[in-house]
Amino acid sequence: MEILFEQNLLPRILMTITAIGLAIGPAIADFNKTHATNPLWPPHARFHVVWQVITNSALSFFMLFILWTPLIEQYDLQLKLVAIVQFTILVPVYITMACMGLFDGALKDVNGLRPFVFNIGGRLIEVDTNVFNFTVTIAVVSIAVFTIQSSAALAV
């Protein structure tokens, strides 16, 4: 198991970074006047955003435990479990974006975070901070998944 634990250092580090980002990023972005204490939001909506952020953070700490504690002989299965949990947090963001018209949703608030602005060939392109951050995070988790050394491959 120790060989497999060492073989999978890169995916473990990548998923550690994304787990920490999923624990801290939303807390910073949402525990402030733009979300959790926004007087324009109904109290029940503020309740749900706090619940969501605490749940994501708790799952992230669970993922860190799973990533760094060899619990079973097929350690690569632990990494795959963490990847599934991370994708379970990340992919619904895109499903929610696709369904925003059904509930009159928006990616940002009037008093929320400003979008990232990229200068591409002299043309300024705005990208929503949620879209940017979640897309980068999904890319990092995907790279981690593709670099996992399976216990079956090492046994050959």
JOBELRA-V988527 format. One record per pair of residues at least 6 apart in sequence whose C-alpha atoms are under 6 Angstrom apart, sorted by the first residue. I is the first residue (numbers start at 0). J is the second residue. D is the distance in Angstrom with one decimal. If there is no record, write none. Layout:
BEGIN
I:J:D
I:J:D
END
This chain:
BEGIN
0:72:5.7
7:147:5.8
10:143:4.1
13:143:5.9
18:59:5.0
22:56:4.0
22:59:5.6
29:35:6.0
33:111:5.2
35:45:4.8
62:81:5.7
73:150:5.9
75:149:5.5
114:125:5.9
114:126:5.4
114:127:4.5
114:128:5.2
115:125:5.6
115:126:5.2
116:124:5.5
116:125:4.5
117:123:5.6
117:124:5.2
END
